[in-house]
Amino acid sequence: MLKIRLKLLGHKKSPFYSLILINAKKRRNGKSIQNLGNLDRLKKKINLDIFLIKKNIQNGAQFTLPVKKLIINQLLFEKINQI
């Protein structure tokens, strides 16, 4: 089973995450199959490749809970800005 999860790339007191597609049995920072975006919580920057995320979801990938919340919040934010 494939999961879409966050991979920690930053260092102490400056977390930086990458949104990745990975086998569910691999560890958090293991080798990923595909990079789907990145997240910097300190600078509040989120870059997601929505097309690749939708494609992988249709192929059977599942979100982890933090990623699910992140994507829902990001999509709602984009819809609010379009109005």
Backbone hydrogen bonds, N-H to C=O, Kabsch-Sander energy under -0.5 kcal/mol:
donor,donor_aa,acceptor,acceptor_aa,energy
3,K,22,I,-3.2
4,I,62,Q,-2.8
5,R,3,K,-0.6
5,R,20,I,-2.0
7,K,18,S,-2.8
9,L,16,F,-3.6
10,G,16,F,-1.5
11,H,14,S,-1.0
14,S,11,H,-2.4
17,Y,39,L,-3.0
18,S,7,K,-2.2
19,L,37,G,-2.2
20,I,5,R,-2.9
20,I,18,S,-0.6
21,L,34,Q,-2.6
22,I,3,K,-2.6
22,I,20,I,-0.5
24,A,1,M,-2.8
26,K,23,N,-1.6
30,G,27,R,-1.7
33,I,21,L,-3.1
34,Q,21,L,-1.2
36,L,19,L,-3.5
36,L,34,Q,-0.5
37,G,19,L,-0.9
38,N,47,N,-2.5
39,L,17,Y,-2.8
40,D,45,K,-2.8
41,R,39,L,-0.5
42,L,15,P,-0.5
44,K,40,D,-0.9
45,K,40,D,-1.8
47,N,38,N,-2.5
48,L,46,I,-0.5
49,D,36,L,-2.6
50,I,48,L,-1.1
53,I,49,D,-2.1
54,K,50,I,-2.6
55,K,51,F,-2.1
56,N,52,L,-2.2
57,I,53,I,-2.1
58,Q,54,K,-2.2
59,N,55,K,-1.1
60,G,57,I,-1.4
61,A,56,N,-2.6
62,Q,2,L,-2.0
64,T,4,I,-1.6
68,K,64,T,-2.3
69,K,65,L,-2.1
70,L,66,P,-2.0
71,I,67,V,-2.6
72,I,68,K,-2.2
73,N,69,K,-2.4
74,Q,70,L,-2.2
75,L,71,I,-2.6
76,L,72,I,-2.2
77,F,73,N,-2.1
78,E,74,Q,-2.1
79,K,75,L,-2.0
80,I,76,L,-2.1
81,N,77,F,-1.9
82,Q,78,E,-1.2
83,I,79,K,-0.8
83,I,80,I,-0.6
